[in-house]
Amino acid sequence: MKFICYSKCSTCKKAQDWLDEQGITYELRDIKVENPTYEELSEWYRLSGLPLKRFFNTSGLLYKSMELKDKLPTMPEEEQLRLLATDGMLVKRPIAVRGDKVLVGFKEKEWEALK
């Protein structure tokens, strides 16, 4: 399983602790150091079945400074994915990828599916 997170994020830490408690092994990837690529984001978006907006870190400073709340509704999906691929701080985290399951953000009940 891939576990994409940001080391300074408390939600990511909570998710990592949960994975450890469950004995789930994972490959850790810091989103600030290694931003997801356009190809990865496109695939994760397709597999997740989630709205693309869920992949944006809407509470992040970069999201707010770029005024994306107003821009995203009219921005084509491909452009949104390319934008996400430019900076890991735009991407909602943590992200768990295991096979064809992709989870964005940490909700313990949803993550139970990773067991």
A tleap script that builds the chain and sets N, CA, C and O, in Angstrom:
source leaprc.protein.ff14SB
mol = sequence {
  NMET LYS PHE ILE CYS TYR SER LYS CYS SER
  THR CYS LYS LYS ALA GLN ASP TRP LEU ASP
  GLU GLN GLY ILE THR TYR GLU LEU ARG ASP
  ILE LYS VAL GLU ASN PRO THR TYR GLU GLU
  LEU SER GLU TRP TYR ARG LEU SER GLY LEU
  PRO LEU LYS ARG PHE PHE ASN THR SER GLY
  LEU LEU TYR LYS SER MET GLU LEU LYS ASP
  LYS LEU PRO THR MET PRO GLU GLU GLU GLN
  LEU ARG LEU LEU ALA THR ASP GLY MET LEU
  VAL LYS ARG PRO ILE ALA VAL ARG GLY ASP
  LYS VAL LEU VAL GLY PHE LYS GLU LYS GLU
  TRP GLU ALA LEU CLYS
}
set mol.1.N position { 0.836 -1.177 0.000 }
set mol.1.CA position { 0.000 0.000 0.000 }
set mol.1.C position { 0.881 1.240 0.000 }
set mol.1.O position { 1.923 1.279 0.654 }
set mol.2.N position { 0.446 2.251 -0.743 }
set mol.2.CA position { 1.124 3.547 -0.718 }
set mol.2.C position { 0.390 4.431 0.273 }
set mol.2.O position { -0.839 4.490 0.283 }
set mol.3.N position { 1.161 5.116 1.104 }
set mol.3.CA position { 0.595 6.059 2.068 }
set mol.3.C position { 1.254 7.398 1.797 }
set mol.3.O position { 2.423 7.610 2.119 }
set mol.4.N position { 0.483 8.303 1.197 }
set mol.4.CA position { 0.999 9.609 0.824 }
set mol.4.C position { 0.535 10.613 1.874 }
set mol.4.O position { -0.662 10.781 2.109 }
set mol.5.N position { 1.507 11.276 2.501 }
set mol.5.CA position { 1.153 12.171 3.605 }
set mol.5.C position { 2.114 13.353 3.667 }
set mol.5.O position { 3.044 13.470 2.870 }
set mol.6.N position { 1.862 14.211 4.626 }
set mol.6.CA position { 2.728 15.349 4.915 }
set mol.6.C position { 3.130 15.205 6.377 }
set mol.6.O position { 2.273 15.121 7.258 }
set mol.7.N position { 4.423 15.177 6.630 }
set mol.7.CA position { 4.924 14.867 7.974 }
set mol.7.C position { 4.445 15.827 9.063 }
set mol.7.O position { 4.381 15.447 10.232 }
set mol.8.N position { 4.108 17.060 8.698 }
set mol.8.CA position { 3.671 18.031 9.702 }
set mol.8.C position { 2.160 18.091 9.878 }
set mol.8.O position { 1.648 18.938 10.610 }
set mol.9.N position { 1.447 17.189 9.205 }
set mol.9.CA position { -0.014 17.181 9.243 }
set mol.9.C position { -0.501 16.258 10.368 }
set mol.9.O position { -0.153 15.077 10.394 }
set mol.10.N position { -1.295 16.787 11.285 }
set mol.10.CA position { -1.777 15.984 12.422 }
set mol.10.C position { -2.727 14.878 11.968 }
set mol.10.O position { -2.734 13.797 12.556 }
set mol.11.N position { -3.523 15.129 10.941 }
set mol.11.CA position { -4.431 14.088 10.425 }
set mol.11.C position { -3.627 12.948 9.811 }
set mol.11.O position { -3.978 11.778 9.966 }
set mol.12.N position { -2.553 13.294 9.116 }
set mol.12.CA position { -1.684 12.265 8.525 }
set mol.12.C position { -1.055 11.419 9.624 }
set mol.12.O position { -0.964 10.197 9.502 }
set mol.13.N position { -0.626 12.069 10.689 }
set mol.13.CA position { -0.011 11.352 11.818 }
set mol.13.C position { -1.028 10.397 12.435 }
set mol.13.O position { -0.700 9.259 12.770 }
set mol.14.N position { -2.258 10.867 12.583 }
set mol.14.CA position { -3.329 10.040 13.129 }
set mol.14.C position { -3.564 8.803 12.249 }
set mol.14.O position { -3.717 7.687 12.747 }
set mol.15.N position { -3.587 9.031 10.941 }
set mol.15.CA position { -3.787 7.932 9.989 }
set mol.15.C position { -2.619 6.950 10.044 }
set mol.15.O position { -2.822 5.737 9.997 }
set mol.16.N position { -1.405 7.471 10.142 }
set mol.16.CA position { -0.219 6.607 10.204 }
set mol.16.C position { -0.238 5.769 11.487 }
set mol.16.O position { 0.076 4.579 11.458 }
set mol.17.N position { -0.602 6.383 12.597 }
set mol.17.CA position { -0.715 5.642 13.860 }
set mol.17.C position { -1.760 4.536 13.733 }
set mol.17.O position { -1.555 3.420 14.212 }
set mol.18.N position { -2.876 4.851 13.088 }
set mol.18.CA position { -3.943 3.863 12.903 }
set mol.18.C position { -3.441 2.693 12.062 }
set mol.18.O position { -3.676 1.536 12.408 }
set mol.19.N position { -2.750 2.985 10.959 }
set mol.19.CA position { -2.200 1.923 10.106 }
set mol.19.C position { -1.251 1.027 10.902 }
set mol.19.O position { -1.295 -0.198 10.793 }
set mol.20.N position { -0.401 1.655 11.696 }
set mol.20.CA position { 0.548 0.893 12.521 }
set mol.20.C position { -0.183 0.005 13.527 }
set mol.20.O position { 0.175 -1.158 13.711 }
set mol.21.N position { -1.207 0.560 14.174 }
set mol.21.CA position { -1.991 -0.210 15.150 }
set mol.21.C position { -2.683 -1.406 14.495 }
set mol.21.O position { -2.845 -2.456 15.118 }
set mol.22.N position { -3.090 -1.238 13.230 }
set mol.22.CA position { -3.778 -2.315 12.510 }
set mol.22.C position { -2.798 -3.328 11.917 }
set mol.22.O position { -3.205 -4.371 11.405 }
set mol.23.N position { -1.514 -3.014 11.991 }
set mol.23.CA position { -0.503 -3.908 11.429 }
set mol.23.C position { -0.486 -3.886 9.906 }
set mol.23.O position { -0.062 -4.853 9.272 }
set mol.24.N position { -0.945 -2.788 9.323 }
set mol.24.CA position { -0.966 -2.653 7.862 }
set mol.24.C position { 0.380 -2.080 7.411 }
set mol.24.O position { 0.790 -1.013 7.867 }
set mol.25.N position { 1.053 -2.786 6.524 }
set mol.25.CA position { 2.339 -2.298 6.026 }
set mol.25.C position { 2.098 -1.346 4.861 }
set mol.25.O position { 1.144 -1.498 4.098 }
set mol.26.N position { 2.971 -0.380 4.744 }
set mol.26.CA position { 2.799 0.645 3.715 }
set mol.26.C position { 4.147 1.238 3.327 }
set mol.26.O position { 5.138 1.161 4.054 }
set mol.27.N position { 4.124 1.829 2.151 }
set mol.27.CA position { 5.276 2.575 1.649 }
set mol.27.C position { 4.950 4.045 1.886 }
set mol.27.O position { 4.006 4.579 1.304 }
set mol.28.N position { 5.727 4.689 2.733 }
set mol.28.CA position { 5.491 6.079 3.116 }
set mol.28.C position { 6.077 7.031 2.083 }
set mol.28.O position { 7.212 6.862 1.636 }
set mol.29.N position { 5.300 8.020 1.716 }
set mol.29.CA position { 5.757 9.020 0.749 }
set mol.29.C position { 5.330 10.398 1.217 }
set mol.29.O position { 4.143 10.655 1.417 }
set mol.30.N position { 6.299 11.282 1.390 }
set mol.30.CA position { 6.023 12.648 1.825 }
set mol.30.C position { 5.607 13.475 0.607 }
set mol.30.O position { 6.372 13.632 -0.345 }
set mol.31.N position { 4.397 13.991 0.655 }
set mol.31.CA position { 3.811 14.718 -0.473 }
set mol.31.C position { 4.548 16.020 -0.776 }
set mol.31.O position { 4.503 16.518 -1.901 }
set mol.32.N position { 5.218 16.564 0.222 }
set mol.32.CA position { 5.977 17.813 0.038 }
set mol.32.C position { 7.280 17.521 -0.717 }
set mol.32.O position { 7.741 18.343 -1.509 }
set mol.33.N position { 7.859 16.364 -0.470 }
set mol.33.CA position { 9.118 15.963 -1.103 }
set mol.33.C position { 8.872 15.380 -2.498 }
set mol.33.O position { 9.588 15.695 -3.449 }
set mol.34.N position { 7.852 14.529 -2.603 }
set mol.34.CA position { 7.548 13.868 -3.874 }
set mol.34.C position { 6.066 14.039 -4.196 }
set mol.34.O position { 5.224 13.226 -3.813 }
set mol.35.N position { 5.778 15.116 -4.907 }
set mol.35.CA position { 4.402 15.431 -5.271 }
set mol.35.C position { 3.845 14.371 -6.223 }
set mol.35.O position { 4.558 13.904 -7.111 }
set mol.36.N position { 2.577 13.986 -6.047 }
set mol.36.CA position { 1.971 13.053 -7.010 }
set mol.36.C position { 2.012 13.636 -8.425 }
set mol.36.O position { 1.844 14.840 -8.620 }
set mol.37.N position { 2.234 12.772 -9.389 }
set mol.37.CA position { 2.278 13.200 -10.785 }
set mol.37.C position { 0.854 13.328 -11.342 }
set mol.37.O position { -0.116 12.867 -10.740 }
set mol.38.N position { 0.769 13.959 -12.489 }
set mol.38.CA position { -0.513 14.074 -13.180 }
set mol.38.C position { -1.097 12.681 -13.437 }
set mol.38.O position { -2.289 12.449 -13.237 }
set mol.39.N position { -0.230 11.755 -13.887 }
set mol.39.CA position { -0.678 10.396 -14.200 }
set mol.39.C position { -1.207 9.691 -12.952 }
set mol.39.O position { -2.251 9.040 -12.993 }
set mol.40.N position { -0.483 9.825 -11.847 }
set mol.40.CA position { -0.935 9.200 -10.591 }
set mol.40.C position { -2.267 9.789 -10.148 }
set mol.40.O position { -3.195 9.053 -9.814 }
set mol.41.N position { -2.363 11.099 -10.144 }
set mol.41.CA position { -3.592 11.759 -9.708 }
set mol.41.C position { -4.776 11.378 -10.589 }
set mol.41.O position { -5.881 11.156 -10.094 }
set mol.42.N position { -4.541 11.303 -11.890 }
set mol.42.CA position { -5.612 10.906 -12.815 }
set mol.42.C position { -6.108 9.504 -12.489 }
set mol.42.O position { -7.313 9.254 -12.448 }
set mol.43.N position { -5.166 8.593 -12.258 }
set mol.43.CA position { -5.515 7.207 -11.933 }
set mol.43.C position { -6.236 7.127 -10.588 }
set mol.43.O position { -7.263 6.457 -10.477 }
set mol.44.N position { -5.718 7.791 -9.585 }
set mol.44.CA position { -6.337 7.761 -8.249 }
set mol.44.C position { -7.735 8.347 -8.284 }
set mol.44.O position { -8.654 7.828 -7.651 }
set mol.45.N position { -7.889 9.425 -9.024 }
set mol.45.CA position { -9.201 10.063 -9.167 }
set mol.45.C position { -10.184 9.076 -9.801 }
set mol.45.O position { -11.310 8.924 -9.328 }
set mol.46.N position { -9.755 8.415 -10.865 }
set mol.46.CA position { -10.611 7.440 -11.562 }
set mol.46.C position { -10.990 6.289 -10.623 }
set mol.46.O position { -12.155 5.896 -10.554 }
set mol.47.N position { -10.010 5.758 -9.911 }
set mol.47.CA position { -10.262 4.605 -9.032 }
set mol.47.C position { -11.102 4.966 -7.806 }
set mol.47.O position { -11.882 4.146 -7.321 }
set mol.48.N position { -10.942 6.180 -7.312 }
set mol.48.CA position { -11.602 6.565 -6.059 }
set mol.48.C position { -13.111 6.705 -6.186 }
set mol.48.O position { -13.846 6.433 -5.236 }
set mol.49.N position { -13.576 7.130 -7.366 }
set mol.49.CA position { -14.997 7.401 -7.538 }
set mol.49.C position { -15.437 8.684 -6.836 }
set mol.49.O position { -16.630 8.978 -6.764 }
set mol.50.N position { -14.484 9.438 -6.324 }
set mol.50.CA position { -14.784 10.678 -5.605 }
set mol.50.C position { -14.853 11.862 -6.566 }
set mol.50.O position { -14.280 11.820 -7.655 }
set mol.51.N position { -15.558 12.919 -6.156 }
set mol.51.CA position { -15.516 14.149 -6.955 }
set mol.51.C position { -14.075 14.692 -6.917 }
set mol.51.O position { -13.393 14.555 -5.901 }
set mol.52.N position { -13.623 15.290 -7.986 }
set mol.52.CA position { -12.252 15.787 -8.063 }
set mol.52.C position { -11.957 16.818 -6.978 }
set mol.52.O position { -10.826 16.911 -6.502 }
set mol.53.N position { -12.949 17.580 -6.593 }
set mol.53.CA position { -12.755 18.606 -5.549 }
set mol.53.C position { -12.236 17.986 -4.248 }
set mol.53.O position { -11.536 18.651 -3.485 }
set mol.54.N position { -12.573 16.722 -3.990 }
set mol.54.CA position { -12.113 16.044 -2.762 }
set mol.54.C position { -10.598 15.874 -2.725 }
set mol.54.O position { -10.031 15.640 -1.658 }
set mol.55.N position { -9.941 15.987 -3.868 }
set mol.55.CA position { -8.492 15.854 -3.928 }
set mol.55.C position { -7.771 17.162 -3.599 }
set mol.55.O position { -6.547 17.184 -3.474 }
set mol.56.N position { -8.524 18.240 -3.461 }
set mol.56.CA position { -7.921 19.532 -3.131 }
set mol.56.C position { -7.913 19.757 -1.632 }
set mol.56.O position { -8.889 19.462 -0.943 }
set mol.57.N position { -6.808 20.278 -1.133 }
set mol.57.CA position { -6.669 20.641 0.273 }
set mol.57.C position { -7.317 22.017 0.451 }
set mol.57.O position { -6.639 23.045 0.445 }
set mol.58.N position { -8.637 22.012 0.607 }
set mol.58.CA position { -9.406 23.260 0.624 }
set mol.58.C position { -9.129 24.124 1.852 }
set mol.58.O position { -9.480 25.304 1.868 }
set mol.59.N position { -8.505 23.554 2.873 }
set mol.59.CA position { -8.183 24.358 4.054 }
set mol.59.C position { -6.751 24.883 4.015 }
set mol.59.O position { -6.314 25.578 4.931 }
set mol.60.N position { -6.029 24.548 2.956 }
set mol.60.CA position { -4.631 24.960 2.845 }
set mol.60.C position { -4.461 26.415 2.440 }
set mol.60.O position { -5.315 27.000 1.774 }
set mol.61.N position { -3.339 26.981 2.859 }
set mol.61.CA position { -3.043 28.384 2.551 }
set mol.61.C position { -2.884 28.619 1.049 }
set mol.61.O position { -3.326 29.643 0.527 }
set mol.62.N position { -2.256 27.674 0.359 }
set mol.62.CA position { -2.042 27.825 -1.074 }
set mol.62.C position { -3.376 27.827 -1.831 }
set mol.62.O position { -3.588 28.641 -2.730 }
set mol.63.N position { -4.265 26.910 -1.457 }
set mol.63.CA position { -5.601 26.837 -2.063 }
set mol.63.C position { -6.306 28.184 -1.909 }
set mol.63.O position { -6.900 28.701 -2.856 }
set mol.64.N position { -6.230 28.738 -0.711 }
set mol.64.CA position { -6.905 30.008 -0.423 }
set mol.64.C position { -6.241 31.173 -1.151 }
set mol.64.O position { -6.926 32.027 -1.713 }
set mol.65.N position { -4.899 31.209 -1.142 }
set mol.65.CA position { -4.204 32.323 -1.785 }
set mol.65.C position { -4.412 32.329 -3.301 }
set mol.65.O position { -4.381 33.388 -3.929 }
set mol.66.N position { -4.623 31.156 -3.884 }
set mol.66.CA position { -4.867 31.061 -5.331 }
set mol.66.C position { -6.345 31.272 -5.675 }
set mol.66.O position { -6.727 31.262 -6.845 }
set mol.67.N position { -7.168 31.462 -4.639 }
set mol.67.CA position { -8.611 31.686 -4.798 }
set mol.67.C position { -9.268 30.583 -5.627 }
set mol.67.O position { -10.089 30.850 -6.504 }
set mol.68.N position { -8.889 29.337 -5.328 }
set mol.68.CA position { -9.381 28.201 -6.104 }
set mol.68.C position { -10.849 27.889 -5.855 }
set mol.68.O position { -11.507 27.277 -6.697 }
set mol.69.N position { -11.360 28.303 -4.714 }
set mol.69.CA position { -12.783 28.076 -4.433 }
set mol.69.C position { -13.643 28.672 -5.559 }
set mol.69.O position { -14.650 28.088 -5.958 }
set mol.70.N position { -13.233 29.828 -6.055 }
set mol.70.CA position { -13.985 30.501 -7.113 }
set mol.70.C position { -13.613 29.997 -8.504 }
set mol.70.O position { -14.431 30.057 -9.423 }
set mol.71.N position { -12.386 29.501 -8.667 }
set mol.71.CA position { -11.894 29.106 -9.994 }
set mol.71.C position { -12.227 27.663 -10.379 }
set mol.71.O position { -12.484 27.381 -11.549 }
set mol.72.N position { -12.226 26.747 -9.404 }
set mol.72.CA position { -12.412 25.328 -9.717 }
set mol.72.C position { -13.719 24.988 -10.426 }
set mol.72.O position { -13.711 24.169 -11.345 }
set mol.73.N position { -14.852 25.594 -10.027 }
set mol.73.CA position { -16.116 25.207 -10.663 }
set mol.73.C position { -16.127 25.357 -12.190 }
set mol.73.O position { -16.855 24.632 -12.868 }
set mol.74.N position { -15.342 26.275 -12.734 }
set mol.74.CA position { -15.332 26.482 -14.187 }
set mol.74.C position { -14.063 25.924 -14.845 }
set mol.74.O position { -13.893 26.032 -16.059 }
set mol.75.N position { -13.182 25.333 -14.049 }
set mol.75.CA position { -11.926 24.810 -14.582 }
set mol.75.C position { -12.110 23.369 -15.066 }
set mol.75.O position { -12.647 22.539 -14.333 }
set mol.76.N position { -11.671 23.063 -16.289 }
set mol.76.CA position { -11.789 21.683 -16.792 }
set mol.76.C position { -11.023 20.698 -15.887 }
set mol.76.O position { -10.022 21.058 -15.266 }
set mol.77.N position { -11.513 19.455 -15.829 }
set mol.77.CA position { -10.893 18.441 -14.956 }
set mol.77.C position { -9.410 18.249 -15.253 }
set mol.77.O position { -8.602 18.148 -14.329 }
set mol.78.N position { -9.048 18.196 -16.523 }
set mol.78.CA position { -7.637 17.988 -16.863 }
set mol.78.C position { -6.773 19.108 -16.291 }
set mol.78.O position { -5.678 18.857 -15.786 }
set mol.79.N position { -7.259 20.330 -16.371 }
set mol.79.CA position { -6.529 21.476 -15.836 }
set mol.79.C position { -6.422 21.380 -14.311 }
set mol.79.O position { -5.383 21.709 -13.738 }
set mol.80.N position { -7.491 20.932 -13.660 }
set mol.80.CA position { -7.456 20.752 -12.210 }
set mol.80.C position { -6.407 19.713 -11.820 }
set mol.80.O position { -5.643 19.919 -10.876 }
set mol.81.N position { -6.373 18.598 -12.549 }
set mol.81.CA position { -5.395 17.545 -12.258 }
set mol.81.C position { -3.968 18.046 -12.491 }
set mol.81.O position { -3.065 17.737 -11.713 }
set mol.82.N position { -3.768 18.809 -13.546 }
set mol.82.CA position { -2.432 19.367 -13.820 }
set mol.82.C position { -2.028 20.341 -12.709 }
set mol.82.O position { -0.867 20.381 -12.303 }
set mol.83.N position { -2.976 21.109 -12.232 }
set mol.83.CA position { -2.713 22.043 -11.138 }
set mol.83.C position { -2.323 21.289 -9.865 }
set mol.83.O position { -1.358 21.656 -9.193 }
set mol.84.N position { -3.069 20.241 -9.537 }
set mol.84.CA position { -2.753 19.425 -8.354 }
set mol.84.C position { -1.333 18.864 -8.443 }
set mol.84.O position { -0.640 18.757 -7.431 }
set mol.85.N position { -0.911 18.511 -9.634 }
set mol.85.CA position { 0.405 17.905 -9.831 }
set mol.85.C position { 1.554 18.908 -9.676 }
set mol.85.O position { 2.720 18.516 -9.650 }
set mol.86.N position { 1.226 20.201 -9.573 }
set mol.86.CA position { 2.282 21.209 -9.464 }
set mol.86.C position { 2.792 21.395 -8.046 }
set mol.86.O position { 3.930 21.824 -7.856 }
set mol.87.N position { 1.977 21.082 -7.045 }
set mol.87.CA position { 2.392 21.340 -5.665 }
set mol.87.C position { 1.627 20.433 -4.701 }
set mol.87.O position { 0.396 20.451 -4.665 }
set mol.88.N position { 2.360 19.648 -3.929 }
set mol.88.CA position { 1.759 18.728 -2.965 }
set mol.88.C position { 0.906 19.410 -1.913 }
set mol.88.O position { 0.032 18.779 -1.319 }
set mol.89.N position { 1.146 20.683 -1.676 }
set mol.89.CA position { 0.371 21.387 -0.660 }
set mol.89.C position { -1.056 21.684 -1.134 }
set mol.89.O position { -1.909 22.072 -0.336 }
set mol.90.N position { -1.307 21.502 -2.420 }
set mol.90.CA position { -2.673 21.664 -2.943 }
set mol.90.C position { -3.499 20.394 -2.758 }
set mol.90.O position { -4.728 20.428 -2.828 }
set mol.91.N position { -2.818 19.278 -2.522 }
set mol.91.CA position { -3.469 17.968 -2.496 }
set mol.91.C position { -3.935 17.604 -1.089 }
set mol.91.O position { -3.186 17.725 -0.119 }
set mol.92.N position { -5.182 17.158 -0.999 }
set mol.92.CA position { -5.745 16.680 0.264 }
set mol.92.C position { -4.974 15.443 0.699 }
set mol.92.O position { -4.636 14.593 -0.125 }
set mol.93.N position { -4.703 15.347 1.960 }
set mol.93.CA position { -3.957 14.208 2.482 }
set mol.93.C position { -4.505 13.788 3.826 }
set mol.93.O position { -5.206 14.564 4.476 }
set mol.94.N position { -4.208 12.601 4.248 }
set mol.94.CA position { -3.393 11.587 3.579 }
set mol.94.C position { -4.166 10.917 2.447 }
set mol.94.O position { -5.388 11.020 2.350 }
set mol.95.N position { -3.412 10.230 1.602 }
set mol.95.CA position { -3.993 9.408 0.539 }
set mol.95.C position { -3.466 7.992 0.745 }
set mol.95.O position { -2.268 7.782 0.934 }
set mol.96.N position { -4.375 7.031 0.707 }
set mol.96.CA position { -3.994 5.622 0.792 }
set mol.96.C position { -4.369 4.965 -0.530 }
set mol.96.O position { -5.493 5.104 -1.012 }
set mol.97.N position { -3.410 4.249 -1.106 }
set mol.97.CA position { -3.648 3.561 -2.380 }
set mol.97.C position { -3.265 2.101 -2.195 }
set mol.97.O position { -2.108 1.767 -1.939 }
set mol.98.N position { -4.257 1.248 -2.330 }
set mol.98.CA position { -4.017 -0.193 -2.220 }
set mol.98.C position { -4.833 -0.886 -3.296 }
set mol.98.O position { -6.060 -0.951 -3.227 }
set mol.99.N position { -4.119 -1.407 -4.301 }
set mol.99.CA position { -4.819 -2.046 -5.413 }
set mol.99.C position { -5.715 -1.043 -6.103 }
set mol.99.O position { -5.251 -0.002 -6.569 }
set mol.100.N position { -7.008 -1.357 -6.171 }
set mol.100.CA position { -7.938 -0.432 -6.835 }
set mol.100.C position { -8.699 0.433 -5.832 }
set mol.100.O position { -9.680 1.084 -6.192 }
set mol.101.N position { -8.250 0.441 -4.578 }
set mol.101.CA position { -8.871 1.290 -3.551 }
set mol.101.C position { -8.024 2.538 -3.338 }
set mol.101.O position { -6.808 2.456 -3.167 }
set mol.102.N position { -8.679 3.687 -3.351 }
set mol.102.CA position { -8.009 4.955 -3.102 }
set mol.102.C position { -8.848 5.726 -2.086 }
set mol.102.O position { -10.032 5.981 -2.306 }
set mol.103.N position { -8.223 6.089 -0.980 }
set mol.103.CA position { -8.901 6.860 0.063 }
set mol.103.C position { -8.199 8.203 0.229 }
set mol.103.O position { -6.970 8.276 0.253 }
set mol.104.N position { -8.990 9.258 0.342 }
set mol.104.CA position { -8.454 10.605 0.469 }
set mol.104.C position { -8.962 11.203 1.769 }
set mol.104.O position { -10.163 11.193 2.038 }
set mol.105.N position { -8.041 11.728 2.581 }
set mol.105.CA position { -8.413 12.219 3.902 }
set mol.105.C position { -8.519 11.017 4.832 }
set mol.105.O position { -8.567 9.878 4.368 }
set mol.106.N position { -8.554 11.257 6.131 }
set mol.106.CA position { -8.612 10.132 7.065 }
set mol.106.C position { -9.936 10.097 7.807 }
set mol.106.O position { -10.245 10.966 8.623 }
set mol.107.N position { -10.710 9.057 7.496 }
set mol.107.CA position { -11.922 8.736 8.247 }
set mol.107.C position { -11.789 7.259 8.577 }
set mol.107.O position { -11.847 6.403 7.693 }
set mol.108.N position { -11.612 6.972 9.856 }
set mol.108.CA position { -11.319 5.608 10.289 }
set mol.108.C position { -12.291 4.590 9.711 }
set mol.108.O position { -11.875 3.518 9.270 }
set mol.109.N position { -13.565 4.909 9.709 }
set mol.109.CA position { -14.574 3.971 9.208 }
set mol.109.C position { -14.309 3.602 7.741 }
set mol.109.O position { -14.433 2.438 7.360 }
set mol.110.N position { -13.941 4.600 6.922 }
set mol.110.CA position { -13.620 4.334 5.514 }
set mol.110.C position { -12.354 3.505 5.389 }
set mol.110.O position { -12.262 2.623 4.535 }
set mol.111.N position { -11.385 3.789 6.238 }
set mol.111.CA position { -10.093 3.122 6.159 }
set mol.111.C position { -10.153 1.657 6.602 }
set mol.111.O position { -9.237 0.881 6.329 }
set mol.112.N position { -11.229 1.290 7.279 }
set mol.112.CA position { -11.411 -0.118 7.667 }
set mol.112.C position { -11.357 -1.027 6.433 }
set mol.112.O position { -10.975 -2.193 6.535 }
set mol.113.N position { -11.740 -0.492 5.270 }
set mol.113.CA position { -11.742 -1.256 4.024 }
set mol.113.C position { -10.325 -1.668 3.597 }
set mol.113.O position { -10.167 -2.530 2.733 }
set mol.114.N position { -9.313 -1.064 4.191 }
set mol.114.CA position { -7.929 -1.406 3.832 }
set mol.114.C position { -7.436 -2.679 4.496 }
set mol.114.O position { -6.411 -3.233 4.098 }
set mol.115.N position { -8.148 -3.138 5.493 }
set mol.115.CA position { -7.710 -4.325 6.235 }
set mol.115.C position { -7.754 -5.561 5.374 }
set mol.115.O position { -7.418 -6.650 5.839 }
savepdb mol mol.pdb
quit
